[in-house]
Amino acid sequence: MLISFRRLFVLPTVLLGLVLAGCAETQLVVHTAKQLRSPPSAYGAGAYKVGQPYQVDGVWYYPKPDFTYRETGIASWYGPGFHGRQTANGERYDQTALTAAHRTLPMPSIVRVTNLDNGRSIRVRINDRGPFSNGRIIDLSQRGADLLGFRQQGTAKVLVEVIEDESRQLAAAALTEEAAANSPEAAPLQPVIIEALPGAPMPTQATTPAASQTAALVGRRAATVLRPRLPLPEPDGTVETVPVQPTNIFVQAGSFSRVDNALRLRARLSQLGNVQVAETVVEERRYFRVRLGPMASVEEADDLLAVLLGNGHSDARVVVD
């Protein structure tokens, strides 16, 4: 099963090179442009990136910062065949590190991943794009799969949640580095001497725009030079065990704000099996989700998802509930 599984996931790095190479990335840079053109950087030394919308196999993905992100679904993992290759944010992939690929979250972000079958929960850092199989929501490193206990199975039902404070800290650090890289280098560090022209009153420092601007530049540069660098968040491999409830796998064909649209889709899909309309509220808005299942296995869900996508239901996805 693992061989077949890995064949599905040769894309996180290879396809990304084809799809995103021509796609302008938002680079809140930790590196200069020259460094970004260099060969893959050392492990853990990539740039901060969000990115533009991109399409894979007819499905559009929309990267964006989302500090409230929380999603259940199927996790996969990638390992030896990708070790040392370049990730989407310029690092070299390390299968022994606690990193992961995600399709839309900024890189890096810190997320908590919980295995919904055994309750094992770890923190990982997002540094790559993927997985590009529509039935997966995150692609973990080999070590991450080991710690969560699903390396042998290849996949697992998981809950993925952004850790807001640590993800914001990474984003803020990247913006600070960008500001430092773009700060003026010509600001003098010695005292500024002001002389009055003959016949003109001697200005005070408080009323001299040039002096105050120079002082501000000096202050910013001094802060850049002297400010101590705080350690950035990095997953340490701690495994927590949390309570979990029994869950099932469904294939969601669509989600609608009007119940009549959901009912029409349910009628069209009824020949495929048990179709449900589930009502939910998200940010005070009511939605009606059309779902098929529960599925007996991940493989069954994958097969049904392929049928839906092949018939034009581009919003279809595998969900765990």
C-alpha positions as CSV (number, residue, x, y, z in Angstrom):
1,M,0.0,0.0,0.0
2,L,2.9,2.3,0.8
3,I,4.3,2.0,-2.7
4,S,1.0,2.9,-4.3
5,F,0.6,5.8,-1.8
6,R,4.0,7.2,-2.6
7,R,3.2,7.1,-6.3
8,L,0.4,9.5,-5.6
9,F,2.7,11.9,-3.9
10,V,5.6,12.5,-6.2
11,L,4.2,16.0,-6.7
12,P,4.9,18.1,-3.6
13,T,8.4,19.1,-4.9
14,V,8.4,18.1,-8.6
15,L,5.0,19.4,-9.6
16,L,5.5,22.4,-7.5
17,G,8.6,23.3,-9.5
18,L,6.4,23.2,-12.7
19,V,3.3,24.9,-11.3
20,L,4.7,27.5,-9.0
21,A,7.9,28.4,-10.9
22,G,6.0,30.8,-13.0
23,C,3.8,31.9,-10.1
24,A,4.9,35.1,-8.4
25,E,5.5,34.4,-4.7
26,T,5.0,37.0,-2.0
27,Q,8.5,37.1,-0.5
28,L,8.7,38.9,2.9
29,V,12.3,38.2,2.6
30,V,14.8,36.8,5.0
31,H,17.2,36.5,2.1
32,T,18.5,38.9,-0.6
33,A,17.4,38.4,-4.2
34,K,20.9,37.0,-4.9
35,Q,20.5,34.4,-2.2
36,L,17.1,33.4,-3.4
37,R,18.6,32.7,-6.8
38,S,21.3,30.5,-5.2
39,P,21.0,26.7,-4.8
40,P,18.7,25.3,-2.1
41,S,19.5,26.9,1.3
42,A,20.5,25.0,4.4
43,Y,17.9,23.1,6.4
44,G,15.6,25.5,8.2
45,A,16.9,28.6,6.4
46,G,14.2,29.4,3.9
47,A,12.4,32.6,3.0
48,Y,8.9,33.6,4.3
49,K,6.4,33.1,1.5
50,V,2.6,33.3,1.1
51,G,2.1,33.1,-2.7
52,Q,-0.4,33.7,-5.4
53,P,-3.4,31.4,-6.3
54,Y,-2.4,28.4,-8.3
55,Q,-4.1,25.4,-10.0
56,V,-3.3,21.7,-9.9
57,D,-5.4,19.1,-11.8
58,G,-8.2,21.6,-12.3
59,V,-8.4,22.6,-8.6
60,W,-7.6,26.1,-7.5
61,Y,-5.7,26.8,-4.2
62,Y,-5.6,30.3,-2.6
63,P,-2.6,30.8,-0.2
64,K,-3.2,33.3,2.5
65,P,-2.4,34.0,6.2
66,D,-5.1,32.3,8.3
67,F,-4.4,32.4,12.1
68,T,-7.7,30.7,12.8
69,Y,-7.2,27.7,10.4
70,R,-8.6,24.4,11.7
71,E,-9.4,21.5,9.5
72,T,-10.0,17.8,9.7
73,G,-9.0,15.4,6.9
74,I,-6.5,12.8,5.8
75,A,-2.7,13.3,6.3
76,S,0.0,11.6,4.3
77,W,3.8,11.7,4.5
78,Y,6.8,12.0,2.3
79,G,10.4,10.8,2.9
80,P,13.5,9.3,1.4
81,G,12.9,10.2,-2.2
82,F,12.7,13.9,-1.3
83,H,15.4,14.2,1.3
84,G,17.7,17.1,0.5
85,R,15.5,18.5,-2.3
86,Q,14.4,22.1,-2.3
87,T,11.1,23.0,-0.6
88,A,8.7,25.7,-1.8
89,N,10.3,28.3,0.5
90,G,13.9,27.6,-0.5
91,E,15.0,25.2,2.3
92,R,16.3,21.7,1.8
93,Y,13.8,19.1,2.8
94,D,14.9,17.1,5.9
95,Q,12.9,13.9,6.5
96,T,14.1,13.8,10.1
97,A,12.8,17.3,10.9
98,L,9.3,18.2,12.1
99,T,8.1,19.9,9.0
100,A,5.2,19.5,6.6
101,A,3.7,20.6,3.3
102,H,0.4,22.5,3.2
103,R,-1.4,23.9,0.2
104,T,-2.4,27.3,1.4
105,L,-0.8,28.3,4.8
106,P,2.2,30.8,4.8
107,M,5.6,29.3,5.0
108,P,6.7,29.0,7.7
109,S,3.7,28.5,10.0
110,I,3.5,26.4,13.1
111,V,0.6,23.9,13.2
112,R,-0.5,21.2,15.6
113,V,-1.4,17.9,14.0
114,T,-3.5,15.4,16.0
115,N,-4.0,11.8,14.9
116,L,-7.7,11.3,15.5
117,D,-7.4,7.5,15.8
118,N,-4.8,7.4,18.6
119,G,-4.8,10.9,20.1
120,R,-1.1,11.5,19.5
121,S,-0.5,15.2,18.8
122,I,2.7,17.1,17.7
123,R,3.7,20.6,16.5
124,V,5.3,20.9,13.0
125,R,6.5,23.8,10.8
126,I,5.1,24.3,7.4
127,N,7.9,24.8,4.8
128,D,6.5,23.3,1.6
129,R,3.5,23.2,-0.8
130,G,1.5,20.1,-1.1
131,P,0.1,17.5,-0.9
132,F,-1.3,17.6,-4.4
133,S,-3.7,14.7,-4.0
134,N,-7.1,16.2,-3.6
135,G,-7.9,13.7,-0.8
136,R,-5.2,15.0,1.6
137,I,-4.8,18.1,3.7
138,I,-1.2,17.9,4.9
139,D,2.0,16.0,4.0
140,L,4.2,15.3,7.0
141,S,7.9,14.5,7.1
142,Q,8.8,10.9,7.8
143,R,9.6,11.8,11.4
144,G,6.2,13.4,11.9
145,A,4.5,10.3,10.6
146,D,6.6,8.2,13.0
147,L,5.7,10.3,16.0
148,L,2.0,10.3,15.1
149,G,2.1,6.5,14.6
150,F,0.9,6.2,11.0
151,R,4.1,5.7,9.0
152,Q,3.3,2.1,8.2
153,Q,-0.3,2.8,7.2
154,G,0.7,5.7,5.0
155,T,-2.3,7.9,5.9
156,A,-4.2,8.9,9.0
157,K,-7.3,10.9,10.0
158,V,-6.0,14.1,11.5
159,L,-7.0,17.5,12.9
160,V,-4.7,20.3,11.8
161,E,-4.7,23.6,13.7
162,V,-2.6,26.8,13.3
163,I,-0.8,27.8,16.5
164,E,-1.5,31.5,16.3
165,D,1.1,33.1,18.6
166,E,4.0,31.1,17.2
167,S,2.9,31.6,13.5
168,R,2.5,35.4,14.1
169,Q,6.0,35.5,15.7
170,L,7.5,33.9,12.6
171,A,5.7,36.3,10.3
172,A,6.7,39.3,12.4
173,A,10.3,38.2,12.4
174,A,10.3,37.9,8.6
175,L,8.9,41.5,8.3
176,T,11.5,42.8,10.7
177,E,14.3,41.1,8.7
178,E,12.8,42.7,5.5
179,A,12.7,46.1,7.1
180,A,16.3,45.7,8.3
181,A,17.5,44.7,4.8
182,N,15.8,47.7,3.3
183,S,16.9,50.3,5.9
184,P,19.2,53.2,4.8
185,E,22.9,52.4,5.2
186,A,24.0,56.0,4.7
187,A,22.7,57.4,7.9
188,P,25.6,58.9,10.0
189,L,26.3,57.4,13.4
190,Q,28.2,60.5,14.7
191,P,26.5,63.6,16.2
192,V,24.9,66.0,13.7
193,I,26.4,69.5,13.8
194,I,24.1,72.4,12.9
195,E,25.4,75.8,11.8
196,A,23.5,79.0,11.2
197,L,23.9,80.9,8.0
198,P,25.0,84.6,8.4
199,G,22.1,86.7,9.2
200,A,19.8,83.7,9.9
201,P,18.6,82.6,13.4
202,M,20.2,79.5,14.8
203,P,17.5,76.7,14.6
204,T,17.0,74.4,17.5
205,Q,17.3,70.6,17.0
206,A,13.6,70.2,17.8
207,T,12.6,72.6,14.9
208,T,15.1,71.2,12.3
209,P,13.4,68.6,10.1
210,A,16.7,67.4,8.7
211,A,18.2,66.8,12.1
212,S,15.1,65.0,13.4
213,Q,14.9,62.8,10.3
214,T,18.6,61.9,10.6
215,A,18.1,61.1,14.3
216,A,15.2,58.9,13.4
217,L,17.2,57.1,10.8
218,V,20.1,56.6,13.3
219,G,17.7,55.3,15.9
220,R,16.2,52.8,13.5
221,R,19.7,51.6,12.4
222,A,20.9,51.4,16.0
223,A,17.8,49.4,16.9
224,T,18.5,47.1,13.9
225,V,22.1,46.6,14.9
226,L,21.7,46.3,18.7
227,R,18.4,44.6,19.1
228,P,19.0,41.0,20.3
229,R,17.5,38.2,18.2
230,L,14.9,36.2,20.0
231,P,14.8,32.5,19.4
232,L,12.1,31.6,16.8
233,P,9.5,28.9,17.5
234,E,10.7,25.5,16.4
235,P,8.9,22.2,17.1
236,D,10.8,20.1,19.6
237,G,9.3,16.6,19.0
238,T,7.1,16.6,22.1
239,V,4.3,14.1,21.7
240,E,1.1,14.8,23.6
241,T,-1.8,12.4,24.0
242,V,-5.2,14.0,23.9
243,P,-8.7,12.6,24.2
244,V,-10.3,11.9,20.8
245,Q,-13.8,10.8,19.8
246,P,-14.6,8.2,17.1
247,T,-14.7,9.8,13.6
248,N,-15.8,8.8,10.1
249,I,-14.6,9.6,6.6
250,F,-17.0,11.4,4.2
251,V,-16.7,12.9,0.8
252,Q,-18.1,16.3,0.7
253,A,-19.5,17.2,-2.8
254,G,-20.4,20.8,-2.1
255,S,-21.4,23.4,0.5
256,F,-24.3,25.9,-0.1
257,S,-25.9,28.8,1.7
258,R,-29.3,27.8,0.4
259,V,-30.9,24.5,1.3
260,D,-32.7,24.1,-2.1
261,N,-29.3,24.0,-3.9
262,A,-28.0,21.4,-1.5
263,L,-31.2,19.3,-2.0
264,R,-30.9,19.4,-5.8
265,L,-27.3,18.2,-5.6
266,R,-28.3,15.4,-3.2
267,A,-30.9,14.2,-5.7
268,R,-28.3,14.2,-8.5
269,L,-25.8,12.2,-6.5
270,S,-28.2,9.7,-4.9
271,Q,-27.2,6.9,-7.3
272,L,-23.6,7.0,-5.8
273,G,-24.7,5.9,-2.4
274,N,-25.8,7.4,0.9
275,V,-26.0,11.2,0.5
276,Q,-26.6,13.5,3.4
277,V,-27.3,17.2,3.8
278,A,-25.6,18.4,7.0
279,E,-26.3,21.9,8.4
280,T,-23.5,23.9,10.0
281,V,-22.8,27.5,11.1
282,V,-19.5,29.1,10.3
283,E,-18.9,32.7,11.5
284,E,-22.6,33.2,12.1
285,R,-23.5,32.1,8.6
286,R,-25.5,28.9,7.9
287,Y,-24.3,26.4,5.3
288,F,-25.7,23.1,4.0
289,R,-23.1,20.5,3.2
290,V,-23.7,17.7,0.8
291,R,-21.8,14.6,1.9
292,L,-21.5,10.9,0.9
293,G,-20.6,8.3,3.4
294,P,-19.4,7.3,5.8
295,M,-16.7,5.6,3.8
296,A,-15.2,2.2,4.8
297,S,-11.6,3.3,4.0
298,V,-9.4,6.1,2.7
299,E,-9.1,4.2,-0.6
300,E,-12.9,4.1,-1.0
301,A,-13.1,7.8,-0.3
302,D,-10.3,8.4,-2.9
303,D,-12.2,6.5,-5.5
304,L,-15.4,8.4,-4.9
305,L,-13.6,11.7,-4.8
306,A,-12.1,11.0,-8.2
307,V,-15.5,10.3,-9.7
308,L,-16.9,13.6,-8.3
309,L,-14.0,15.6,-9.6
310,G,-14.1,13.9,-13.0
311,N,-17.8,15.0,-13.3
312,G,-17.1,18.6,-12.6
313,H,-17.6,18.9,-8.8
314,S,-14.3,20.8,-8.3
315,D,-15.1,21.7,-4.7
316,A,-15.4,18.0,-3.6
317,R,-13.0,16.9,-0.9
318,V,-12.5,14.2,1.7
319,V,-13.5,15.3,5.2
320,V,-13.4,13.6,8.7
321,D,-16.2,14.1,11.1
